[in-house]
Amino acid sequence: MSIFDHQYLTQQTLKLDLEGLRRGLYSDKYFENVVRVLNGLRETNYTFAGKNTRDIPQDSNGIHTGMLLCEAQVFNRRAPKALMAGIDAALVMLRHATGCFEGSIYNETWQHLQVEALEDGMFTNYEGDTEDVEPVIKIHGHYRDFALLETPILGVLTRATRIATNVYRVLEVSNGKPVLYFPARFDLPETQAVDGYAYQIAVKRYNADFGKQTTPAISTDAQGLWWGGRGGGTVPHALIAVFLGDTAEMMVNFAQYTPVTVPRIALVDFNNDCVGASIDTLNAFWKHYRPALESGDIEAQRRWTLNGVRLDTSANMRDVSLPPDSSGGVNPALVRNVRSALDRAWESWDVPAQLGDTAKAYCRGVRIVVTGGFNRERIQKFEDEGVPVDVYGVGSSLLKNDSLTNTDYTMDIVRVKLGEQWIDVAKTGRKPNDNPQLQKVDLSNL
């Protein structure tokens, strides 16, 4: 459930590997030991015979350890705040993989759990004190029933929340400009669905917080599996190579054979001449656009509108439009050169006076997309300097996991139920915490 639609993602959408989850395929091995020990205690009707180290206000003898009801709390430690994602996936695990095998038969016991959780899209705060945390999920039940799920639950929460928070922090400095999600090639294909979902949660939260209408843009269909998004894109450098390096000729053929619903965005750095490739492509498109305009052919006008140019110059390359002492890669001076050239391209066309304003608008309507090594700091620098970028494409930096972006989650058993009383048993340095934003979850809906 997210704060934006209050609808749970279910197993029908997520398609998690339930058999693997139930058998502990994704679990740290010591959780198998937990289940084995607790089941053994239950079967032998063991009662606690050790020392009472937690000042439990009653005789600890006679406690059936294997049958204790426990309270587990799940929390993260990303300071100062983290944008939640992955909650629904964790809940689906609890719904469909809580229980145990008896022979080849799996007995579900999710009905005996009481679960509270936050919604995806909410923030949690952390100031460095592990005794003062904001739980995102609380589980009450027999620990043996859900112990195997600790590893995959923490894993999906950690990854999804980290990416959602990383994306949100980039959007904070983008001034409402679209940030295309391009990290698919930097990780396993299996992660794309959860990653794209986390990205979409970040875009929605950013729009809500800043009053923007930024549209999420992903590069693969898999990144949209959990929320109905579809991948988008234009051309890679490889297609230009097939056209022997002629970017304009490639784009003319791209426009000819590609549906008009696909944006016409030329990748213009193939020959390290972004200005030249941009103008050559724009000139070629105008030759087709003008007759479509004069004949009133709306579809042809859409087909021959150059929607944008993408600058992707490698950091070790200096574009030919720049002086020798310029820095390499996509830099502010290069973007300004391309913008200026695009805006003035119409001046060299043989355009009748009545089409002058149309030609000018046609050129100035070409947007500039920049990609290649962009992150929060670099985007902020571009925005602070007023660089005329319209769209940022960001890749591997959105997957970043270091001391600043680390978003590890922890699950602790913090209480056990003795009689009618819940008793604190958290390890030293931890304690039970309440979170008034937690909501009761009906697992039957998942």
N, C-alpha and C positions, 0 to 999 in steps of 0.2 A: 504494500500500500504506500503510495506517495502522497505528499501533502497537496499535490496538484489535482488529483482525481479521486483519491480515497478508495481506489480499487486495488485489490491484491493481484499480484502476478501469481499464477497457479502453475502446477506441474504441466498442465496442457501446453502452456507457453514456454516454460523453462526447459522442459525435457531433460531433467537431470538423470544421471545414471543411478537409478535407485538400487539396482542389484549391487553395484559396486559400493555405494554408500552403506547399504545394509550389511555387507560382508567385511567392511572395514578396509576396502581397497585404498581409500584416500586418507586413512587415519594413521597417525603415529602409532607404532606398534605397542607402546606402553598402555594405550587405551584398551587394546585387546586384553592386556593383563588385568586391567581394572575390571572388565566385564567377567573375566574368568574367576577372579578372586571373589567378587561380590556374589556371583551365582553360586560359587562353592559354599560361601557362608550361608546363603539362603537355604540351600539344599540340606546342609547339616544342622540348620537351626542354631547356628553359633550365636552366643551372646558375648558382649564386650567383656574382656578380662584384663584390660590394660590400665594405665594410669590416667586419671582425669586431669589433663593439663590446661583445661579451659575454664576452670571454676564453674562447672555446670552445677546449677543449684538443685541437684538431686543425686541419688545414688546412681552412678553410671553402670553398675553391674546390672545385668538383665536386659541391657539394650541390644536389640537384634540388629547388629551392624548391617547385615546384608539387606535389611528391609527398610532402612532409614529413608524418610523423605528428606530431600535436600533442596536448598535454594541456590541456584547458580546465577551469577550476574556476569554479563558480558560488557566490556567497556574498552574504549580506545584511549591512546595517550599521545595524540597529535596536538601539540600546542601551537597557537592558543585556541584554535577551533578546527573542527573537521566537518565536512559536509557528508551526511550519511547517504550510503547506497549499499545495496546488497542485503538489506533486511528481509525482503520477501524471499530471496533464495534461501536464506537461513531458515525461515519459517517453513518453507516447503520441505526442507530436509527433516525438520522436526515432525512434520505431518506424515511423511511417507517413509521415513527410515528410523523411527523410534520403535524399538522392540527387540526381538531376538529370534534366532533360528532354533527350531527343535527338529533335528534331522534336516530334511529338505523343505520343511514348512516354516514360513516366516510368520510369527505372531506379532501383530501390530499392537502397541500399547500407548499410542499417542493420545488416546482418549483419557488417560490418567494424568496427563500433564496439564499444568496451569501456566500459561505463557502470557507475558506482557512485552510489548515492544514499541519502539518509536516508529515513525514513518520515514521512508526514504525522502530526502530533500530537506530534512531538519538538520540543524547544527548541534554539535555537542562541544563543550568547552573543557579545557584541561590546563591547569596551571602548574603541573609538575608534582603534585602530591598524590601518591597512589592510594591514600586513605580518603581522598576527596575527589571522587570521579562521578561521571554521569552515565549510569548503566543504559545501554541501548536495548538490551533484551534481558528479561528475568525469566527463569524457568524453575518451576516447582514440580518435583517428581522424584521417582527412584533414579538415582544417578546411573545405575547399571543399564537403564533403558536408553539413555541418550549419550553416554560417555563416548561411544565411537564417533559421534558427530562433532566433537569439539574441534578437531583439526579442520575439516572442511568448512564448518561454520565460520571459524575465525579467518580461514583463508579467503573465502568469498567476501566477507566484510572488509578485510584489510585491503584487498586489491580494489574493490569497487569504490570504497571510501577514499582511498588514496588518489585514484584517478579523478573522481568527482571533485575532490578538493583541489587537485592540481589544475584542472580545467577552470574551475571557478576563479582561482587566483589569476589565471591568464586573462579571463574575461573581465576581471576587475579593472584592468588597465587598457582594455581594447576600445574604450569609448563607444561601445555598441556595435563595433564592426564585427562581421562574422569571423569566427575562428573555425576553420575547417579541421576536422579530426582525421589526421593522417598517420597514426602509429601502427597500422595493421601489419606493415612489413617488418616491424621491429620485434614481434613476439609470436607466440604460437597461434595458429589459426583457431584453436579451441577457446582462446580467451576473448575472441572478438565480440561475442554476444554480450557478455557482462561488461566489457570495456565500453562498448557503444552505448549501453544502457546508462552507465555511470556518467558518460559525457552528456547524454541527453538530460539527465537529472540536473547536472551543473548548469546547463544552458537555461533550463526552466527556472531554476532558483535565481540565477543572475537576472533574468528578465523580470521576475517578481520583485526582486530587491531594488533594481535600478530603473524600473519602468520602461524597459526596452522590449523590442520585438525581434530579437535576434533569432534566426531560424537555424536549428541544428543541421549540420551538414557532415555526412559520413562518407567514407570511400568504398565500403563494402556492404552488401546486403546483410551479411551475418551480423554486422554491428547494429542493425536495426531489428533483429529477430525478437527482442524482448519488448519492443515498443512500437513496432509497425513502421519503422523508418526504412528507406531504401538508399542504397549507395549511389553516389553520383561522381562524375569525373569527366575529363575530356580526353587528353592525349598524353602519352609518355614520349620521352626522347626517342624511343625505339622507332616510332612511326615516322618521325622526321628522318631518321637514318634510312628508312626504306625509300623515302623520296629524295635520297642523295643529299640531304641537308637543306633542301628547299622548303623552309617553313611555310611560306605563303602558298605554294602549290599544294602542300600537304593539307593545309587548312581549307583550301577551296574544295578539295575532294572530301574532306571531313564534313564540311557543311552540306555537300551534295548528297551524301549517303547517310547522314545522321538525322534522326527525327528533330523537328524544330523545337521540341521540348527540352532538348539537351543544350545547355549553354555553349556558345561558341567562344572558348577561351584558348588563345594561342599560347603555347609554350615557346618563349622567344629567345632563350639563351643558348640554343644548340651551337651556334657559330660564334658565341661570345660577343654578339652584336645585338643587344636587346632593342636598341632604337631602330636599327635597320630592319630587323625582322618584324617589329611591330608596325612600322610604316608600310613595308611591302605587303603585309597581310591586310592592313586596313585599305590600302589602295586597291588590292585585288577584290576585296569584298564590296567596296563602293561601286565598282564597275557592274556588279550584279544587282546591288541594292537600288541604284538609281532607276533603272528601267522598271523594276518592281514597284518602286514608289510612283513613277509616272503613269503606270498602268493600273494602279490601285490594288495590286496583288498582295494582300495582307500576309498570306503564308510565306510567300517568297521574300517579303521584307523581313520576316522573322528569321528565315533561313539565312539571309545575308546580312544580319546584324552581328557585328563583332562585339560580343558581350564583355570581353576582357582579354588582357594579356597577363601571362604568369611569368614572373622573373624568378629564376631558380639558379642563378650563377653560383658556382662553387666558391668556397672561401679562398681557395688558392688561385682563383682567376680574377683578373681585372678587366672589366668590359672595355671594349675598344672606344667607347664614347667618353671615357674618363682619362684625365691626364696621368702621366707616368707615376706621379707620387701619390695617387689615390689608393685607398684600401681596396681589397678584393671583396668578392661575394656580392650579395644584394645589400647595398648601402644607400643612405639617404640621397646622395648625389645622383646615383644611377636612377633611382625612382623618379627624381625630379626631372632628369633628362628625358626619360620616357614620357612622363606626363606632359612636358612642354611640347615634345615632338608630336604626340597624339593630338593635342589641342590645336596645333597649327597645321596639321596635315592637309586640311581642306583648302588651305591657301594656294597650294600648288595644283589644284584640280581645275579643270575647265568647267566651272559651275555657273549657270545663268543666275542673274541677280535674284530672281524669285526663289531660287533654291539655296541661296547663301546661308540663311539662318538654319535651314534644315541640315545642310552639310556640316556646319559648325557644331550643331547639337549632336549629330551622328558621331563625330570624332570625340567630343567631350563626354559622350555617354559610355565610352570604353573604360571599364574599370581596371584597376591594377591589383593583381593578386601577387603576394610575395610568399615564397617558401624557401626552405633551406636553412636549418639551424635556428629557427625562431623559438624563443621562450619568453617568459614573463618579463625579464629584465630588458631584453632586446626590443620587445613590443613597446614597453613603457618608454624607452629611449626614442623610438620612432614617433610615438604619439606626443611626447613632450616637445619634440622638434617640429611637429606639424608636417611630417612627411606625408605626401598625398597617396597613402595606401588605402585601398578600399576593403580588402579582404586579406586575412592572415591564414596561412596554412601551417599548422604546427604538428610535429610528429613525435619523435622519441622523447622529447622533454616532458611530455604529458604522462609518460610512464615512470618518471624519475622517482627513485627510492633511495634517499640519502638521509643524513642526520636531520635535515630540515623538513623533508617530506614524508619521513617514515610514519606510518599510520597503523602500527601493530595493535592488534586486539588481544585481550586476555579474557579467559573465562575462569572464574574462581567459584568454588563452593564456599559460601560465606555463612550459611545457617543450616542447621538440621532441626527436624521437628521431634521433640520428646514429649509424648503425651499431647497436650493441646498447646504447647509453648514452642516457639521458634527460638533456638539458642544460637548465639554467635559462635562460629568455629573457624573464622577466616584465619589464614596464616598471618604471622606477624608482619606488619607493614601494609596490610589490607584490612578492610572492614566493609560490612554491608552499607550500601548507599541507596537512597531513594531518589527517584526522578519523577516529579509530578507529571511529566509529559508522557510517561509510559501508558499504553492503552492495552486492555485485555484483548487477546486474540482468540478468535474461534477457529481453531485449526481445521475444523470440518469443511470449511469453505475452500481449502487449498488443494 
